[in-house]
Amino acid sequence: MLDVRTRQLALVAAFAALGLGDFIKVHGDYALNAGVTEEELKEIVYMTTIPGGFARAVQASQAVAELIASR
């Protein structure tokens, strides 16, 4: 079974690959609250560049930047 931290990172990666920015913000916030660092969250988004495409990675990166700025 995955811990909450890992589960939230996996969800952020999936939502980034799908281009779902609002879900990235929600689950990115959950991930940060579960102990994920901002750097780890950015790294997960970076890793989605190849499977999700550059445009979605940029969109996901913007969602993470907005989330971090709002905290």
C-alpha positions in Angstrom: 0.0 0.0 0.0 1.2 3.5 -0.9 1.5 6.1 1.8 -0.4 9.4 1.5 2.7 11.3 0.3 3.5 8.9 -2.5 -0.2 8.6 -3.5 -0.5 12.3 -3.9 2.7 12.6 -5.9 1.4 9.9 -8.3 -1.9 11.8 -8.7 -0.1 15.0 -9.4 2.0 13.2 -12.1 -1.2 11.7 -13.6 -3.0 15.0 -13.6 0.0 16.8 -15.1 0.1 14.3 -18.0 -3.6 14.8 -18.6 -3.3 18.6 -18.4 -5.7 19.0 -15.5 -4.3 22.1 -13.7 -7.0 22.5 -11.1 -6.5 18.9 -9.9 -2.8 19.5 -9.8 -3.4 22.4 -7.4 -5.7 20.4 -5.2 -3.6 17.3 -5.0 -0.3 19.3 -5.0 -1.6 21.0 -1.9 -2.4 17.7 -0.3 1.1 16.5 -1.2 2.7 19.5 0.4 0.6 19.0 3.5 1.8 15.3 3.5 5.4 16.3 3.6 6.4 16.6 -0.1 8.8 19.4 -0.7 8.2 22.1 -3.3 11.3 20.8 -5.1 9.8 17.3 -5.2 6.6 18.6 -6.6 8.4 20.5 -9.3 10.4 17.4 -10.1 7.3 15.3 -10.6 5.9 17.9 -13.0 9.3 18.0 -14.9 9.1 14.2 -15.2 5.8 14.4 -17.1 7.4 16.4 -20.0 8.0 13.3 -22.1 4.8 11.3 -21.5 2.5 14.3 -21.3 4.1 16.5 -23.8 5.8 19.9 -23.5 2.6 22.0 -23.6 1.0 20.0 -20.7 4.3 20.1 -18.7 4.3 23.9 -19.0 0.7 24.1 -18.0 1.4 21.8 -15.0 4.4 23.9 -14.1 2.3 27.0 -14.0 -0.3 25.3 -11.8 2.4 24.3 -9.3 3.9 27.8 -9.4 0.4 29.3 -8.7 -0.1 26.8 -5.8 3.2 27.6 -4.2 2.6 31.3 -4.5 -0.8 31.0 -2.9 0.6 29.1 0.2 
